[in-house]
Amino acid sequence: MTETLDNTQDLLMDVDKYNFWEVEGEDAAGEVNSKDMDMVGVDEKSGAPVFRLTDNNDEQPLNENENGNFKFKMNTIATENMAYLTEKDKYKLYPSKVPGYDNSREYSSYVSKVFELYNDLDEHRVYSAPTIGIINKSYAREHNYVLNVAFESFVTELNFFIESIKNDPNLINRVLQLEESITILNCLKTIHFTFDSLQNESDSREQFVNSLIDWVNRSDGEPKEEYIEQIFTRNDNIEVFNTLQFWKLVNKLLLRGLFEQALGCLERSKIMDFLKSQCEVSANILGDAIALLEQYPIDSSETFREWKFMVLGLQQTYSNSNTKITGELRDYIEDTLLLIGGNQSKLLQYSSTWYEAYASFYLYYIPTLELSHDYLELALSTHPLDLTKNWEQACVNIINNKIYSILPVLESLDLCTAATTAALCEAKGILENFLDDDTKTFKGNVDKLVTPVHGMASYLLNQFAFELCSQEEKTLWPVAIGLISISPFESASVKRTTISEVLPRFPFSTNDDIEWMLAVCAKWRLPKIAKKIYKILGSKLQAEGNVIESMTNFSKAGEFDIVKNQSWLLFEEAVFKGEPLDDVVLNSVITNNSNNIIPGELLDSLVTNAMRQTLSPYAVLYEFFQAKFAGEWEKSLQLLLALLEFEFLPKHYLLLLLTKFLFPLYLNVDNVKMDESSILRSINCINKKLDCEDDKSKKMYEVVLEKQPSKFKILPADLSQFSNMVRERLSIKLCQEFM
Amino acid sequence: MRPFDTGHEDLVHDVSYDFYGRYVATCSSDQHVKVFRLDKDSNEWILSDSWRAHDSSIVSVDWASPEYGRIIATASYDKSVKIWEEDPDQDECSGRRWTKLCTLNDSKGSLYSAKFAPSHLGLKLACIGNDGILRIYEALDPSDLRSWTLTTTAKVLNVPPASHLQSDFCISWCPSRFQTERIAVCVLDQAIIYQKNTQDSKFYIAGKLEGHNGLIRSVCWAPSIGRAYQLIATGCKDGKVRIYKVTEDLNNSGVSGTVSNSATTTNSNGSDISTRSISNDNTTDGASNQREDTPSSNNSLKRTNNSLLHMPLNIELLSAHDDHGGQEVWSVSWNLTGTILSSAGGDGKVRLWKATYSNEFKCMSVITAQQT
């Protein structure tokens, strides 16, 4: 040891480094996120966690064991569902989230990072085992290397995520879940994502050993600080190194690969000082053992062999030596020497869990994965796994290459982590074959597009993508669409179908959002969805009073009837108003004049061909107003007649033009002259189009009468009377002109 | 999230979210409809408007797809459906923000449910009520939403249930854009799927969701994003949540002419139905007692069996769950992607169900409304 470690803290593993979390008296297994909802128990029937509807128990709508007509409605946003009662005097609504949905900013960041990582894999997202042609071994090694690095980064991201939320008291359960996930991932990384990289053997071994130590120590955080302190704090006069507990602790630390901490314990116990004064042989042997432990060969199997040879020699020497210390202390030292020499019975004796024993076989017996199953068997035969902890069974399954079975466990803890794990395992080719060996058909249900046929990874990735679509956080939508898009499992047509069903739900709010939606439509050739989006936009803008923008969008949606209708409504409004509408955009559009407010490019992007056509009556009306206000009566009459003669002018608008302009401005005024041609054209229009039986015309006439100023009531009460009056006035005008 | 008072003065019957889930409409026996908006800043639901919409209890409310504007439909025991459109120029809470577009009053009995069809089918609305007739209306001119045409009627129950007996009716459209136009209609204890024949544009019975032993309180057709089959959930008075899997019968892809008269039922009367329901039931448990006040449409529907022989759909009961402690299941509802099902029961609990990889529905969590 190069420096003295004087206090307990120095002897401990760096707890912060491992980020271990534990709530005293609580088992993390099976708990779900309860940030906003209180978990109050476990359902007897299903074993599912039970949450309260409200934060405050007193606000619960039903008393204990009270029944009621209780209903629940799920929302597009997973965090905003609604519960309510159809009961007398219970008229409240109870917003409720789906338990387990994480909508924190930190989670969004984690999801985005993990997606980026998966996206960057490109062709390595797919596992391919070439069986014919030239088999490219270097590609396979590169493929494994890329995936190993990706998995390492994935675990790092999860670690960052845990770091970012671990101090939030509302998220204790969430952190516990993620800790459980990272323990499973550490085991998976150790066993399946370490050894087959491009790098040389020594790098792989170092990575493997470090990963193994990380996994075992982070899983339970043993030994506890209090426990260590308790061992060193003694009320009797017995030196700590003469106690069994001390040696158990040292051996436990050694089994877990915590060399520094183990040696720290030895130093703090001052055993070397004691041995130097009492037994030179023992002091030398222990000193040599400490020196060997300081140089544990983490990086090379070859060096490990030499190292182990020396340890065994040391142990042999000690067992053959006469020492001045006898009894228990000698036995303790000998046990430790046997343990680091890889003695199976000592490894099993001093380990307290199967994973400690399993790790110790790698560290001190023979460091090879080929014996993995034997090690596991031996470890489990002495230390059965704790079935109350999800991660223990999952890790055993990982070691037994049953990767499928860990995915539901991960799914119950965190869907993002589960989906990414499944995707990486699928890419690595370590998920079990889902084909029936005999029939070569799929073992699962074949009619589900996103499930068995395409594998668990596909199922989880799609589930995850769908979950993201239910998040209020719209920044995760591109991730959801991205996940569906880059999935190597489904055909393009299935992806297209899925995106087309999901995309319209995107809660857009900015132009960038809309651009993004339309870009997705363009990429996936979804013209119908694009039209739907334009239609939604059209309706939204119409409701907000942005008529022109609304028309633009309806035009793009191909809803020409609506555009036509909107144009006529503008026309109608202007006629009733008696002047052009006070709409800068509209008037710029129909006059085709760009200005400072409406630049030319904007105008071009706003106006569609459909709008040009449907707004043309309004454009003529606009000119009519301009001429009228300028006192150009002849010109305005010609424009009015052009409108009346317009082939597609609805009957009720003909009536409107007659009542609002032709009759009051030209027919009912003696001093305004009309030429013969104009009179005949007017008569012709009226004969053709004025229909006194037309419902819309009747309604329109009623509206005109209602809006007629009380001082200037010149119109008769009935439409047919008006018709007669107009014809009469036209006859008079014709006579006047003739005379 | 804190609970909030709706301000209703009588039973709240239905709650409906708009397309994006940021508005919620409620309806009540106090004859009022209320619309709440989710405030982005405070994340609280704020009352947007409240108005008296009918002359009797309003039992169903639904939003149309946003591409048709901001429109809601309400159905009431006053036998009418009303269509409302938001006028953003009117102030919030003025009581005038929603203007009535039209009243559909063809029903001869109290209405129980009105639902807009998914947007790809056009602006279309189905409703059903005590007269046992499914009516489908369409706004044929998208520019004139005041004009609705009754395009389809299907006599689901030949004889309306007796007024003194408890009854329930509910409907749910198939939301998939890639499926034929279909609607699940539940009358009393029978659930029937109607399907539009593309050749003659008429609705025919395409299948039945079998196995209910009491009034069906709620039906919900799941969004089928990423799935080749359909899922439908029902909540029943017999205490069970049922999940059905619906697939196309590839051997019989078209609707056969033999089912052409299957939309209507034969001539039985209401009391007959009720009697038959009780006499068929030999059990003596609580469930059967509960059903004594429940009329059954079994009899009348059985007589149409001949016409059901060529149903184009394969319907399989995936699972039935009686986890609500024997209490009625009052509502079932799917999430946006059809991956989570909620069921709420008389036991004051919401159960959230999720399909596992092996396609089994398992309860993933429970939300209780009871004090603990």
HADDOCK unambig.tbl for C-alpha pairs under 7 A between the chains (distance, minus, plus):
assign (segid A and resid 45 and name CA) (segid B and resid 323 and name CA) 6.67 0.50 0.50
assign (segid A and resid 46 and name CA) (segid B and resid 363 and name CA) 6.29 0.50 0.50
assign (segid A and resid 48 and name CA) (segid B and resid 363 and name CA) 6.37 0.50 0.50
assign (segid A and resid 48 and name CA) (segid B and resid 364 and name CA) 5.53 0.50 0.50
assign (segid A and resid 48 and name CA) (segid B and resid 365 and name CA) 4.93 0.50 0.50
assign (segid A and resid 48 and name CA) (segid B and resid 366 and name CA) 6.60 0.50 0.50
assign (segid A and resid 49 and name CA) (segid B and resid 365 and name CA) 5.19 0.50 0.50
assign (segid A and resid 49 and name CA) (segid B and resid 366 and name CA) 6.20 0.50 0.50
assign (segid A and resid 50 and name CA) (segid B and resid 365 and name CA) 6.04 0.50 0.50
assign (segid A and resid 50 and name CA) (segid B and resid 366 and name CA) 4.58 0.50 0.50
assign (segid A and resid 50 and name CA) (segid B and resid 367 and name CA) 5.67 0.50 0.50
assign (segid A and resid 50 and name CA) (segid B and resid 368 and name CA) 6.86 0.50 0.50
assign (segid A and resid 51 and name CA) (segid B and resid 366 and name CA) 6.07 0.50 0.50
assign (segid A and resid 51 and name CA) (segid B and resid 367 and name CA) 4.71 0.50 0.50
assign (segid A and resid 51 and name CA) (segid B and resid 368 and name CA) 6.13 0.50 0.50
assign (segid A and resid 52 and name CA) (segid B and resid 367 and name CA) 5.58 0.50 0.50
assign (segid A and resid 52 and name CA) (segid B and resid 368 and name CA) 5.15 0.50 0.50
assign (segid A and resid 52 and name CA) (segid B and resid 369 and name CA) 6.48 0.50 0.50
assign (segid A and resid 53 and name CA) (segid B and resid 367 and name CA) 5.71 0.50 0.50
assign (segid A and resid 53 and name CA) (segid B and resid 368 and name CA) 5.66 0.50 0.50
assign (segid A and resid 53 and name CA) (segid B and resid 369 and name CA) 5.42 0.50 0.50
assign (segid A and resid 54 and name CA) (segid B and resid 2 and name CA) 6.77 0.50 0.50
assign (segid A and resid 57 and name CA) (segid B and resid 371 and name CA) 5.66 0.50 0.50
assign (segid A and resid 57 and name CA) (segid B and resid 372 and name CA) 6.79 0.50 0.50
assign (segid A and resid 58 and name CA) (segid B and resid 371 and name CA) 6.90 0.50 0.50
assign (segid A and resid 60 and name CA) (segid B and resid 369 and name CA) 5.45 0.50 0.50
assign (segid A and resid 60 and name CA) (segid B and resid 370 and name CA) 5.75 0.50 0.50
assign (segid A and resid 60 and name CA) (segid B and resid 371 and name CA) 5.43 0.50 0.50
assign (segid A and resid 61 and name CA) (segid B and resid 369 and name CA) 5.81 0.50 0.50
assign (segid A and resid 61 and name CA) (segid B and resid 370 and name CA) 6.46 0.50 0.50
assign (segid A and resid 62 and name CA) (segid B and resid 369 and name CA) 5.74 0.50 0.50
assign (segid A and resid 62 and name CA) (segid B and resid 370 and name CA) 4.43 0.50 0.50
assign (segid A and resid 62 and name CA) (segid B and resid 371 and name CA) 6.15 0.50 0.50
assign (segid A and resid 63 and name CA) (segid B and resid 370 and name CA) 5.22 0.50 0.50
assign (segid A and resid 63 and name CA) (segid B and resid 371 and name CA) 5.04 0.50 0.50
assign (segid A and resid 64 and name CA) (segid B and resid 370 and name CA) 5.21 0.50 0.50
assign (segid A and resid 64 and name CA) (segid B and resid 371 and name CA) 4.84 0.50 0.50
assign (segid A and resid 64 and name CA) (segid B and resid 372 and name CA) 6.02 0.50 0.50
assign (segid A and resid 65 and name CA) (segid B and resid 370 and name CA) 6.67 0.50 0.50
assign (segid A and resid 66 and name CA) (segid B and resid 370 and name CA) 6.81 0.50 0.50
assign (segid A and resid 67 and name CA) (segid B and resid 346 and name CA) 5.29 0.50 0.50
assign (segid A and resid 67 and name CA) (segid B and resid 347 and name CA) 4.90 0.50 0.50
assign (segid A and resid 67 and name CA) (segid B and resid 348 and name CA) 5.67 0.50 0.50
assign (segid A and resid 68 and name CA) (segid B and resid 346 and name CA) 4.89 0.50 0.50
assign (segid A and resid 68 and name CA) (segid B and resid 347 and name CA) 6.63 0.50 0.50
assign (segid A and resid 68 and name CA) (segid B and resid 348 and name CA) 6.04 0.50 0.50
assign (segid A and resid 69 and name CA) (segid B and resid 330 and name CA) 6.53 0.50 0.50
assign (segid A and resid 69 and name CA) (segid B and resid 346 and name CA) 5.31 0.50 0.50
assign (segid A and resid 70 and name CA) (segid B and resid 330 and name CA) 6.38 0.50 0.50
assign (segid A and resid 70 and name CA) (segid B and resid 344 and name CA) 5.97 0.50 0.50
assign (segid A and resid 70 and name CA) (segid B and resid 345 and name CA) 5.76 0.50 0.50
assign (segid A and resid 70 and name CA) (segid B and resid 346 and name CA) 5.75 0.50 0.50
assign (segid A and resid 70 and name CA) (segid B and resid 348 and name CA) 5.71 0.50 0.50
assign (segid A and resid 71 and name CA) (segid B and resid 330 and name CA) 5.85 0.50 0.50
assign (segid A and resid 71 and name CA) (segid B and resid 331 and name CA) 5.28 0.50 0.50
assign (segid A and resid 71 and name CA) (segid B and resid 344 and name CA) 5.10 0.50 0.50
assign (segid A and resid 71 and name CA) (segid B and resid 345 and name CA) 6.94 0.50 0.50
assign (segid A and resid 72 and name CA) (segid B and resid 331 and name CA) 6.32 0.50 0.50
assign (segid A and resid 72 and name CA) (segid B and resid 344 and name CA) 5.72 0.50 0.50
assign (segid A and resid 72 and name CA) (segid B and resid 350 and name CA) 6.90 0.50 0.50
assign (segid A and resid 73 and name CA) (segid B and resid 333 and name CA) 5.79 0.50 0.50
assign (segid A and resid 74 and name CA) (segid B and resid 333 and name CA) 5.84 0.50 0.50
assign (segid A and resid 74 and name CA) (segid B and resid 334 and name CA) 6.24 0.50 0.50
assign (segid A and resid 74 and name CA) (segid B and resid 335 and name CA) 5.48 0.50 0.50
assign (segid A and resid 75 and name CA) (segid B and resid 17 and name CA) 6.55 0.50 0.50
assign (segid A and resid 75 and name CA) (segid B and resid 21 and name CA) 5.73 0.50 0.50
assign (segid A and resid 75 and name CA) (segid B and resid 335 and name CA) 6.33 0.50 0.50
assign (segid A and resid 76 and name CA) (segid B and resid 20 and name CA) 6.22 0.50 0.50
assign (segid A and resid 76 and name CA) (segid B and resid 21 and name CA) 5.24 0.50 0.50
assign (segid A and resid 76 and name CA) (segid B and resid 335 and name CA) 6.52 0.50 0.50
assign (segid A and resid 76 and name CA) (segid B and resid 336 and name CA) 5.10 0.50 0.50
assign (segid A and resid 77 and name CA) (segid B and resid 21 and name CA) 6.13 0.50 0.50
assign (segid A and resid 85 and name CA) (segid B and resid 12 and name CA) 6.94 0.50 0.50
assign (segid A and resid 86 and name CA) (segid B and resid 11 and name CA) 5.31 0.50 0.50
assign (segid A and resid 86 and name CA) (segid B and resid 12 and name CA) 5.16 0.50 0.50
assign (segid A and resid 86 and name CA) (segid B and resid 13 and name CA) 5.66 0.50 0.50
assign (segid A and resid 87 and name CA) (segid B and resid 11 and name CA) 5.71 0.50 0.50
assign (segid A and resid 88 and name CA) (segid B and resid 10 and name CA) 6.62 0.50 0.50
assign (segid A and resid 88 and name CA) (segid B and resid 11 and name CA) 5.78 0.50 0.50
assign (segid A and resid 91 and name CA) (segid B and resid 5 and name CA) 6.28 0.50 0.50
assign (segid A and resid 91 and name CA) (segid B and resid 6 and name CA) 6.02 0.50 0.50
assign (segid A and resid 91 and name CA) (segid B and resid 8 and name CA) 6.16 0.50 0.50
assign (segid A and resid 91 and name CA) (segid B and resid 11 and name CA) 6.77 0.50 0.50
assign (segid A and resid 91 and name CA) (segid B and resid 12 and name CA) 6.21 0.50 0.50
assign (segid A and resid 92 and name CA) (segid B and resid 3 and name CA) 6.49 0.50 0.50
assign (segid A and resid 92 and name CA) (segid B and resid 4 and name CA) 5.47 0.50 0.50
assign (segid A and resid 92 and name CA) (segid B and resid 5 and name CA) 4.29 0.50 0.50
assign (segid A and resid 92 and name CA) (segid B and resid 6 and name CA) 5.43 0.50 0.50
assign (segid A and resid 93 and name CA) (segid B and resid 3 and name CA) 5.59 0.50 0.50
assign (segid A and resid 93 and name CA) (segid B and resid 4 and name CA) 5.54 0.50 0.50
assign (segid A and resid 93 and name CA) (segid B and resid 5 and name CA) 6.34 0.50 0.50
assign (segid A and resid 93 and name CA) (segid B and resid 6 and name CA) 6.54 0.50 0.50
assign (segid A and resid 94 and name CA) (segid B and resid 2 and name CA) 6.92 0.50 0.50
assign (segid A and resid 94 and name CA) (segid B and resid 3 and name CA) 4.39 0.50 0.50
assign (segid A and resid 94 and name CA) (segid B and resid 4 and name CA) 6.72 0.50 0.50
assign (segid A and resid 95 and name CA) (segid B and resid 1 and name CA) 6.11 0.50 0.50
assign (segid A and resid 95 and name CA) (segid B and resid 2 and name CA) 6.84 0.50 0.50
assign (segid A and resid 95 and name CA) (segid B and resid 3 and name CA) 6.16 0.50 0.50
assign (segid A and resid 96 and name CA) (segid B and resid 1 and name CA) 6.86 0.50 0.50
assign (segid A and resid 447 and name CA) (segid B and resid 228 and name CA) 6.22 0.50 0.50
assign (segid A and resid 448 and name CA) (segid B and resid 227 and name CA) 5.44 0.50 0.50
assign (segid A and resid 448 and name CA) (segid B and resid 228 and name CA) 5.72 0.50 0.50
assign (segid A and resid 449 and name CA) (segid B and resid 226 and name CA) 5.99 0.50 0.50
assign (segid A and resid 449 and name CA) (segid B and resid 227 and name CA) 5.26 0.50 0.50
assign (segid A and resid 449 and name CA) (segid B and resid 228 and name CA) 6.04 0.50 0.50
assign (segid A and resid 450 and name CA) (segid B and resid 226 and name CA) 5.97 0.50 0.50
assign (segid A and resid 450 and name CA) (segid B and resid 227 and name CA) 6.59 0.50 0.50
assign (segid A and resid 451 and name CA) (segid B and resid 357 and name CA) 6.85 0.50 0.50
assign (segid A and resid 466 and name CA) (segid B and resid 337 and name CA) 6.16 0.50 0.50
assign (segid A and resid 470 and name CA) (segid B and resid 336 and name CA) 6.69 0.50 0.50
assign (segid A and resid 498 and name CA) (segid B and resid 225 and name CA) 5.61 0.50 0.50
assign (segid A and resid 498 and name CA) (segid B and resid 226 and name CA) 5.34 0.50 0.50
assign (segid A and resid 501 and name CA) (segid B and resid 225 and name CA) 6.34 0.50 0.50
assign (segid A and resid 505 and name CA) (segid B and resid 20 and name CA) 6.50 0.50 0.50
assign (segid A and resid 507 and name CA) (segid B and resid 20 and name CA) 6.39 0.50 0.50
assign (segid A and resid 532 and name CA) (segid B and resid 67 and name CA) 6.81 0.50 0.50
assign (segid A and resid 535 and name CA) (segid B and resid 67 and name CA) 4.98 0.50 0.50
assign (segid A and resid 536 and name CA) (segid B and resid 66 and name CA) 5.45 0.50 0.50
assign (segid A and resid 536 and name CA) (segid B and resid 67 and name CA) 3.85 0.50 0.50
assign (segid A and resid 539 and name CA) (segid B and resid 66 and name CA) 6.88 0.50 0.50
assign (segid A and resid 539 and name CA) (segid B and resid 67 and name CA) 5.68 0.50 0.50
assign (segid A and resid 539 and name CA) (segid B and resid 68 and name CA) 6.28 0.50 0.50
assign (segid A and resid 539 and name CA) (segid B and resid 69 and name CA) 4.87 0.50 0.50
assign (segid A and resid 540 and name CA) (segid B and resid 69 and name CA) 6.61 0.50 0.50
assign (segid A and resid 543 and name CA) (segid B and resid 88 and name CA) 6.33 0.50 0.50
assign (segid A and resid 544 and name CA) (segid B and resid 88 and name CA) 6.76 0.50 0.50
assign (segid A and resid 561 and name CA) (segid B and resid 143 and name CA) 6.69 0.50 0.50
assign (segid A and resid 562 and name CA) (segid B and resid 142 and name CA) 6.68 0.50 0.50
assign (segid A and resid 562 and name CA) (segid B and resid 143 and name CA) 5.11 0.50 0.50
assign (segid A and resid 565 and name CA) (segid B and resid 143 and name CA) 6.13 0.50 0.50
